[in-house]
Amino acid sequence: MRKRTFDIVFIILATALLVLLSEYRILEKYIAFSIVPILIAYFLGQYSERKFRN
């Protein structure tokens, strides 16, 4: 899977997860912190790609 395709799929899944959690009112108080785990996962993926490139 190409990097661009993976990034788009990851963004779509993360957005869907946030919308789902928002619909069930789980993120009501902590909406500002909801993006932090997603950003951490994204940047760890970027780091691992650079570190373990073939």
mmCIF file of the N, C-alpha and C atoms, coordinates in Angstrom:
data_MODEL
# 
_entry.id   MODEL 
# 
loop_
_atom_site.group_PDB 
_atom_site.id 
_atom_site.type_symbol 
_atom_site.label_atom_id 
_atom_site.label_alt_id 
_atom_site.label_comp_id 
_atom_site.label_asym_id 
_atom_site.label_entity_id 
_atom_site.label_seq_id 
_atom_site.pdbx_PDB_ins_code 
_atom_site.Cartn_x 
_atom_site.Cartn_y 
_atom_site.Cartn_z 
_atom_site.occupancy 
_atom_site.B_iso_or_equiv 
_atom_site.pdbx_formal_charge 
_atom_site.auth_seq_id 
_atom_site.auth_comp_id 
_atom_site.auth_asym_id 
_atom_site.auth_atom_id 
_atom_site.pdbx_PDB_model_num 
ATOM 1   N N  . MET A 1 1  ? 0.852   -1.176 0.000  1.00 0.00 ? 1  MET A N  1 
ATOM 2   C CA . MET A 1 1  ? 0.000   0.000  0.000  1.00 0.00 ? 1  MET A CA 1 
ATOM 3   C C  . MET A 1 1  ? 0.893   1.232  0.000  1.00 0.00 ? 1  MET A C  1 
ATOM 4   N N  . ARG A 1 2  ? 0.586   2.157  -0.856 1.00 0.00 ? 2  ARG A N  1 
ATOM 5   C CA . ARG A 1 2  ? 1.385   3.372  -0.938 1.00 0.00 ? 2  ARG A CA 1 
ATOM 6   C C  . ARG A 1 2  ? 1.132   4.276  0.252  1.00 0.00 ? 2  ARG A C  1 
ATOM 7   N N  . LYS A 1 3  ? 2.092   5.139  0.518  1.00 0.00 ? 3  LYS A N  1 
ATOM 8   C CA . LYS A 1 3  ? 2.014   6.014  1.686  1.00 0.00 ? 3  LYS A CA 1 
ATOM 9   C C  . LYS A 1 3  ? 0.800   6.944  1.613  1.00 0.00 ? 3  LYS A C  1 
ATOM 10  N N  . ARG A 1 4  ? 0.552   7.520  0.471  1.00 0.00 ? 4  ARG A N  1 
ATOM 11  C CA . ARG A 1 4  ? -0.562  8.454  0.318  1.00 0.00 ? 4  ARG A CA 1 
ATOM 12  C C  . ARG A 1 4  ? -1.895  7.744  0.574  1.00 0.00 ? 4  ARG A C  1 
ATOM 13  N N  . THR A 1 5  ? -2.043  6.535  0.049  1.00 0.00 ? 5  THR A N  1 
ATOM 14  C CA . THR A 1 5  ? -3.268  5.765  0.250  1.00 0.00 ? 5  THR A CA 1 
ATOM 15  C C  . THR A 1 5  ? -3.452  5.431  1.723  1.00 0.00 ? 5  THR A C  1 
ATOM 16  N N  . PHE A 1 6  ? -2.378  5.014  2.376  1.00 0.00 ? 6  PHE A N  1 
ATOM 17  C CA . PHE A 1 6  ? -2.444  4.702  3.801  1.00 0.00 ? 6  PHE A CA 1 
ATOM 18  C C  . PHE A 1 6  ? -2.839  5.928  4.610  1.00 0.00 ? 6  PHE A C  1 
ATOM 19  N N  . ASP A 1 7  ? -2.267  7.074  4.295  1.00 0.00 ? 7  ASP A N  1 
ATOM 20  C CA . ASP A 1 7  ? -2.598  8.308  5.012  1.00 0.00 ? 7  ASP A CA 1 
ATOM 21  C C  . ASP A 1 7  ? -4.074  8.655  4.863  1.00 0.00 ? 7  ASP A C  1 
ATOM 22  N N  . ILE A 1 8  ? -4.600  8.535  3.653  1.00 0.00 ? 8  ILE A N  1 
ATOM 23  C CA . ILE A 1 8  ? -6.008  8.864  3.414  1.00 0.00 ? 8  ILE A CA 1 
ATOM 24  C C  . ILE A 1 8  ? -6.924  7.898  4.161  1.00 0.00 ? 8  ILE A C  1 
ATOM 25  N N  . VAL A 1 9  ? -6.600  6.613  4.135  1.00 0.00 ? 9  VAL A N  1 
ATOM 26  C CA . VAL A 1 9  ? -7.406  5.618  4.847  1.00 0.00 ? 9  VAL A CA 1 
ATOM 27  C C  . VAL A 1 9  ? -7.357  5.886  6.348  1.00 0.00 ? 9  VAL A C  1 
ATOM 28  N N  . PHE A 1 10 ? -6.182  6.198  6.870  1.00 0.00 ? 10 PHE A N  1 
ATOM 29  C CA . PHE A 1 10 ? -6.045  6.486  8.297  1.00 0.00 ? 10 PHE A CA 1 
ATOM 30  C C  . PHE A 1 10 ? -6.857  7.711  8.697  1.00 0.00 ? 10 PHE A C  1 
ATOM 31  N N  . ILE A 1 11 ? -6.819  8.748  7.898  1.00 0.00 ? 11 ILE A N  1 
ATOM 32  C CA . ILE A 1 11 ? -7.564  9.965  8.199  1.00 0.00 ? 11 ILE A CA 1 
ATOM 33  C C  . ILE A 1 11 ? -9.065  9.697  8.173  1.00 0.00 ? 11 ILE A C  1 
ATOM 34  N N  . ILE A 1 12 ? -9.528  8.927  7.202  1.00 0.00 ? 12 ILE A N  1 
ATOM 35  C CA . ILE A 1 12 ? -10.948 8.611  7.103  1.00 0.00 ? 12 ILE A CA 1 
ATOM 36  C C  . ILE A 1 12 ? -11.403 7.784  8.307  1.00 0.00 ? 12 ILE A C  1 
ATOM 37  N N  . LEU A 1 13 ? -10.613 6.780  8.683  1.00 0.00 ? 13 LEU A N  1 
ATOM 38  C CA . LEU A 1 13 ? -10.985 5.957  9.843  1.00 0.00 ? 13 LEU A CA 1 
ATOM 39  C C  . LEU A 1 13 ? -10.967 6.763  11.139 1.00 0.00 ? 13 LEU A C  1 
ATOM 40  N N  . ALA A 1 14 ? -9.975  7.608  11.308 1.00 0.00 ? 14 ALA A N  1 
ATOM 41  C CA . ALA A 1 14 ? -9.897  8.430  12.518 1.00 0.00 ? 14 ALA A CA 1 
ATOM 42  C C  . ALA A 1 14 ? -11.069 9.403  12.590 1.00 0.00 ? 14 ALA A C  1 
ATOM 43  N N  . THR A 1 15 ? -11.427 9.979  11.465 1.00 0.00 ? 15 THR A N  1 
ATOM 44  C CA . THR A 1 15 ? -12.561 10.895 11.425 1.00 0.00 ? 15 THR A CA 1 
ATOM 45  C C  . THR A 1 15 ? -13.861 10.167 11.744 1.00 0.00 ? 15 THR A C  1 
ATOM 46  N N  . ALA A 1 16 ? -14.023 8.982  11.170 1.00 0.00 ? 16 ALA A N  1 
ATOM 47  C CA . ALA A 1 16 ? -15.235 8.199  11.440 1.00 0.00 ? 16 ALA A CA 1 
ATOM 48  C C  . ALA A 1 16 ? -15.331 7.847  12.920 1.00 0.00 ? 16 ALA A C  1 
ATOM 49  N N  . LEU A 1 17 ? -14.213 7.488  13.523 1.00 0.00 ? 17 LEU A N  1 
ATOM 50  C CA . LEU A 1 17 ? -14.205 7.171  14.950 1.00 0.00 ? 17 LEU A CA 1 
ATOM 51  C C  . LEU A 1 17 ? -14.597 8.385  15.787 1.00 0.00 ? 17 LEU A C  1 
ATOM 52  N N  . LEU A 1 18 ? -14.046 9.545  15.464 1.00 0.00 ? 18 LEU A N  1 
ATOM 53  C CA . LEU A 1 18 ? -14.378 10.758 16.215 1.00 0.00 ? 18 LEU A CA 1 
ATOM 54  C C  . LEU A 1 18 ? -15.845 11.146 16.042 1.00 0.00 ? 18 LEU A C  1 
ATOM 55  N N  . VAL A 1 19 ? -16.370 11.000 14.829 1.00 0.00 ? 19 VAL A N  1 
ATOM 56  C CA . VAL A 1 19 ? -17.782 11.317 14.604 1.00 0.00 ? 19 VAL A CA 1 
ATOM 57  C C  . VAL A 1 19 ? -18.672 10.365 15.389 1.00 0.00 ? 19 VAL A C  1 
ATOM 58  N N  . LEU A 1 20 ? -18.315 9.083  15.386 1.00 0.00 ? 20 LEU A N  1 
ATOM 59  C CA . LEU A 1 20 ? -19.089 8.089  16.132 1.00 0.00 ? 20 LEU A CA 1 
ATOM 60  C C  . LEU A 1 20 ? -19.092 8.404  17.632 1.00 0.00 ? 20 LEU A C  1 
ATOM 61  N N  . LEU A 1 21 ? -17.928 8.685  18.174 1.00 0.00 ? 21 LEU A N  1 
ATOM 62  C CA . LEU A 1 21 ? -17.839 9.023  19.597 1.00 0.00 ? 21 LEU A CA 1 
ATOM 63  C C  . LEU A 1 21 ? -18.594 10.311 19.914 1.00 0.00 ? 21 LEU A C  1 
ATOM 64  N N  . SER A 1 22 ? -18.575 11.239 18.998 1.00 0.00 ? 22 SER A N  1 
ATOM 65  C CA . SER A 1 22 ? -19.292 12.490 19.197 1.00 0.00 ? 22 SER A CA 1 
ATOM 66  C C  . SER A 1 22 ? -20.804 12.280 19.171 1.00 0.00 ? 22 SER A C  1 
ATOM 67  N N  . GLU A 1 23 ? -21.270 11.406 18.307 1.00 0.00 ? 23 GLU A N  1 
ATOM 68  C CA . GLU A 1 23 ? -22.705 11.133 18.216 1.00 0.00 ? 23 GLU A CA 1 
ATOM 69  C C  . GLU A 1 23 ? -23.244 10.511 19.507 1.00 0.00 ? 23 GLU A C  1 
ATOM 70  N N  . TYR A 1 24 ? -22.434 9.719  20.165 1.00 0.00 ? 24 TYR A N  1 
ATOM 71  C CA . TYR A 1 24 ? -22.853 9.086  21.422 1.00 0.00 ? 24 TYR A CA 1 
ATOM 72  C C  . TYR A 1 24 ? -22.521 9.939  22.648 1.00 0.00 ? 24 TYR A C  1 
ATOM 73  N N  . ARG A 1 25 ? -22.123 11.178 22.398 1.00 0.00 ? 25 ARG A N  1 
ATOM 74  C CA . ARG A 1 25 ? -21.846 12.161 23.459 1.00 0.00 ? 25 ARG A CA 1 
ATOM 75  C C  . ARG A 1 25 ? -20.719 11.730 24.404 1.00 0.00 ? 25 ARG A C  1 
ATOM 76  N N  . ILE A 1 26 ? -19.781 10.947 23.899 1.00 0.00 ? 26 ILE A N  1 
ATOM 77  C CA . ILE A 1 26 ? -18.653 10.520 24.724 1.00 0.00 ? 26 ILE A CA 1 
ATOM 78  C C  . ILE A 1 26 ? -17.595 11.623 24.792 1.00 0.00 ? 26 ILE A C  1 
ATOM 79  N N  . LEU A 1 27 ? -17.488 12.415 23.739 1.00 0.00 ? 27 LEU A N  1 
ATOM 80  C CA . LEU A 1 27 ? -16.443 13.444 23.675 1.00 0.00 ? 27 LEU A CA 1 
ATOM 81  C C  . LEU A 1 27 ? -16.911 14.816 24.145 1.00 0.00 ? 27 LEU A C  1 
ATOM 82  N N  . GLU A 1 28 ? -18.049 14.866 24.767 1.00 0.00 ? 28 GLU A N  1 
ATOM 83  C CA . GLU A 1 28 ? -18.646 16.158 25.087 1.00 0.00 ? 28 GLU A CA 1 
ATOM 84  C C  . GLU A 1 28 ? -17.719 17.065 25.905 1.00 0.00 ? 28 GLU A C  1 
ATOM 85  N N  . LYS A 1 29 ? -17.125 16.545 26.957 1.00 0.00 ? 29 LYS A N  1 
ATOM 86  C CA . LYS A 1 29 ? -16.270 17.368 27.822 1.00 0.00 ? 29 LYS A CA 1 
ATOM 87  C C  . LYS A 1 29 ? -14.824 17.435 27.331 1.00 0.00 ? 29 LYS A C  1 
ATOM 88  N N  . TYR A 1 30 ? -14.373 16.400 26.636 1.00 0.00 ? 30 TYR A N  1 
ATOM 89  C CA . TYR A 1 30 ? -12.955 16.286 26.317 1.00 0.00 ? 30 TYR A CA 1 
ATOM 90  C C  . TYR A 1 30 ? -12.677 16.341 24.820 1.00 0.00 ? 30 TYR A C  1 
ATOM 91  N N  . ILE A 1 31 ? -13.463 17.072 24.077 1.00 0.00 ? 31 ILE A N  1 
ATOM 92  C CA . ILE A 1 31 ? -13.304 17.137 22.628 1.00 0.00 ? 31 ILE A CA 1 
ATOM 93  C C  . ILE A 1 31 ? -11.941 17.718 22.231 1.00 0.00 ? 31 ILE A C  1 
ATOM 94  N N  . ALA A 1 32 ? -11.403 18.610 23.023 1.00 0.00 ? 32 ALA A N  1 
ATOM 95  C CA . ALA A 1 32 ? -10.113 19.217 22.688 1.00 0.00 ? 32 ALA A CA 1 
ATOM 96  C C  . ALA A 1 32 ? -8.973  18.204 22.760 1.00 0.00 ? 32 ALA A C  1 
ATOM 97  N N  . PHE A 1 33 ? -9.120  17.181 23.589 1.00 0.00 ? 33 PHE A N  1 
ATOM 98  C CA . PHE A 1 33 ? -8.055  16.191 23.749 1.00 0.00 ? 33 PHE A CA 1 
ATOM 99  C C  . PHE A 1 33 ? -8.245  14.956 22.870 1.00 0.00 ? 33 PHE A C  1 
ATOM 100 N N  . SER A 1 34 ? -9.318  14.892 22.125 1.00 0.00 ? 34 SER A N  1 
ATOM 101 C CA . SER A 1 34 ? -9.620  13.691 21.348 1.00 0.00 ? 34 SER A CA 1 
ATOM 102 C C  . SER A 1 34 ? -8.660  13.471 20.187 1.00 0.00 ? 34 SER A C  1 
ATOM 103 N N  . ILE A 1 35 ? -8.058  14.518 19.687 1.00 0.00 ? 35 ILE A N  1 
ATOM 104 C CA . ILE A 1 35 ? -7.178  14.387 18.530 1.00 0.00 ? 35 ILE A CA 1 
ATOM 105 C C  . ILE A 1 35 ? -5.762  13.970 18.928 1.00 0.00 ? 35 ILE A C  1 
ATOM 106 N N  . VAL A 1 36 ? -5.402  14.103 20.198 1.00 0.00 ? 36 VAL A N  1 
ATOM 107 C CA . VAL A 1 36 ? -4.045  13.807 20.655 1.00 0.00 ? 36 VAL A CA 1 
ATOM 108 C C  . VAL A 1 36 ? -3.636  12.349 20.386 1.00 0.00 ? 36 VAL A C  1 
ATOM 109 N N  . PRO A 1 37 ? -4.429  11.330 20.752 1.00 0.00 ? 37 PRO A N  1 
ATOM 110 C CA . PRO A 1 37 ? -4.008  9.955  20.449 1.00 0.00 ? 37 PRO A CA 1 
ATOM 111 C C  . PRO A 1 37 ? -3.886  9.677  18.953 1.00 0.00 ? 37 PRO A C  1 
ATOM 112 N N  . ILE A 1 38 ? -4.728  10.313 18.167 1.00 0.00 ? 38 ILE A N  1 
ATOM 113 C CA . ILE A 1 38 ? -4.657  10.122 16.722 1.00 0.00 ? 38 ILE A CA 1 
ATOM 114 C C  . ILE A 1 38 ? -3.375  10.734 16.169 1.00 0.00 ? 38 ILE A C  1 
ATOM 115 N N  . LEU A 1 39 ? -3.018  11.902 16.628 1.00 0.00 ? 39 LEU A N  1 
ATOM 116 C CA . LEU A 1 39 ? -1.764  12.528 16.182 1.00 0.00 ? 39 LEU A CA 1 
ATOM 117 C C  . LEU A 1 39 ? -0.552  11.717 16.619 1.00 0.00 ? 39 LEU A C  1 
ATOM 118 N N  . ILE A 1 40 ? -0.588  11.185 17.822 1.00 0.00 ? 40 ILE A N  1 
ATOM 119 C CA . ILE A 1 40 ? 0.515   10.355 18.306 1.00 0.00 ? 40 ILE A CA 1 
ATOM 120 C C  . ILE A 1 40 ? 0.674   9.127  17.420 1.00 0.00 ? 40 ILE A C  1 
ATOM 121 N N  . ALA A 1 41 ? -0.424  8.460  17.107 1.00 0.00 ? 41 ALA A N  1 
ATOM 122 C CA . ALA A 1 41 ? -0.362  7.272  16.243 1.00 0.00 ? 41 ALA A CA 1 
ATOM 123 C C  . ALA A 1 41 ? 0.155   7.635  14.857 1.00 0.00 ? 41 ALA A C  1 
ATOM 124 N N  . TYR A 1 42 ? -0.281  8.751  14.330 1.00 0.00 ? 42 TYR A N  1 
ATOM 125 C CA . TYR A 1 42 ? 0.147   9.175  12.997 1.00 0.00 ? 42 TYR A CA 1 
ATOM 126 C C  . TYR A 1 42 ? 1.652   9.461  12.971 1.00 0.00 ? 42 TYR A C  1 
ATOM 127 N N  . PHE A 1 43 ? 2.136   10.221 13.940 1.00 0.00 ? 43 PHE A N  1 
ATOM 128 C CA . PHE A 1 43 ? 3.559   10.557 13.948 1.00 0.00 ? 43 PHE A CA 1 
ATOM 129 C C  . PHE A 1 43 ? 4.434   9.360  14.278 1.00 0.00 ? 43 PHE A C  1 
ATOM 130 N N  . LEU A 1 44 ? 3.955   8.424  15.085 1.00 0.00 ? 44 LEU A N  1 
ATOM 131 C CA . LEU A 1 44 ? 4.710   7.189  15.312 1.00 0.00 ? 44 LEU A CA 1 
ATOM 132 C C  . LEU A 1 44 ? 4.816   6.378  14.021 1.00 0.00 ? 44 LEU A C  1 
ATOM 133 N N  . GLY A 1 45 ? 3.765   6.368  13.240 1.00 0.00 ? 45 GLY A N  1 
ATOM 134 C CA . GLY A 1 45 ? 3.803   5.707  11.941 1.00 0.00 ? 45 GLY A CA 1 
ATOM 135 C C  . GLY A 1 45 ? 4.793   6.371  10.997 1.00 0.00 ? 45 GLY A C  1 
ATOM 136 N N  . GLN A 1 46 ? 4.830   7.679  11.000 1.00 0.00 ? 46 GLN A N  1 
ATOM 137 C CA . GLN A 1 46 ? 5.790   8.404  10.162 1.00 0.00 ? 46 GLN A CA 1 
ATOM 138 C C  . GLN A 1 46 ? 7.227   8.102  10.599 1.00 0.00 ? 46 GLN A C  1 
ATOM 139 N N  . TYR A 1 47 ? 7.450   8.086  11.900 1.00 0.00 ? 47 TYR A N  1 
ATOM 140 C CA . TYR A 1 47 ? 8.779   7.798  12.428 1.00 0.00 ? 47 TYR A CA 1 
ATOM 141 C C  . TYR A 1 47 ? 9.215   6.378  12.076 1.00 0.00 ? 47 TYR A C  1 
ATOM 142 N N  . SER A 1 48 ? 8.321   5.418  12.252 1.00 0.00 ? 48 SER A N  1 
ATOM 143 C CA . SER A 1 48 ? 8.671   4.027  11.989 1.00 0.00 ? 48 SER A CA 1 
ATOM 144 C C  . SER A 1 48 ? 8.945   3.814  10.496 1.00 0.00 ? 48 SER A C  1 
ATOM 145 N N  . GLU A 1 49 ? 8.240   4.552  9.647  1.00 0.00 ? 49 GLU A N  1 
ATOM 146 C CA . GLU A 1 49 ? 8.504   4.416  8.201  1.00 0.00 ? 49 GLU A CA 1 
ATOM 147 C C  . GLU A 1 49 ? 9.913   4.902  7.873  1.00 0.00 ? 49 GLU A C  1 
ATOM 148 N N  . ARG A 1 50 ? 10.316  6.016  8.462  1.00 0.00 ? 50 ARG A N  1 
ATOM 149 C CA . ARG A 1 50 ? 11.664  6.527  8.209  1.00 0.00 ? 50 ARG A CA 1 
ATOM 150 C C  . ARG A 1 50 ? 12.731  5.618  8.820  1.00 0.00 ? 50 ARG A C  1 
ATOM 151 N N  . LYS A 1 51 ? 12.458  5.092  10.007 1.00 0.00 ? 51 LYS A N  1 
ATOM 152 C CA . LYS A 1 51 ? 13.439  4.292  10.733 1.00 0.00 ? 51 LYS A CA 1 
ATOM 153 C C  . LYS A 1 51 ? 13.633  2.912  10.104 1.00 0.00 ? 51 LYS A C  1 
ATOM 154 N N  . PHE A 1 52 ? 12.541  2.271  9.675  1.00 0.00 ? 52 PHE A N  1 
ATOM 155 C CA . PHE A 1 52 ? 12.611  0.893  9.206  1.00 0.00 ? 52 PHE A CA 1 
ATOM 156 C C  . PHE A 1 52 ? 12.385  0.765  7.714  1.00 0.00 ? 52 PHE A C  1 
ATOM 157 N N  . ARG A 1 53 ? 12.751  1.774  6.953  1.00 0.00 ? 53 ARG A N  1 
ATOM 158 C CA . ARG A 1 53 ? 12.594  1.751  5.508  1.00 0.00 ? 53 ARG A CA 1 
ATOM 159 C C  . ARG A 1 53 ? 13.446  0.643  4.905  1.00 0.00 ? 53 ARG A C  1 
ATOM 160 N N  . ASN A 1 54 ? 12.911  -0.016 3.895  1.00 0.00 ? 54 ASN A N  1 
ATOM 161 C CA . ASN A 1 54 ? 13.654  -1.113 3.235  1.00 0.00 ? 54 ASN A CA 1 
ATOM 162 C C  . ASN A 1 54 ? 14.821  -0.617 2.443  1.00 0.00 ? 54 ASN A C  1 
# 
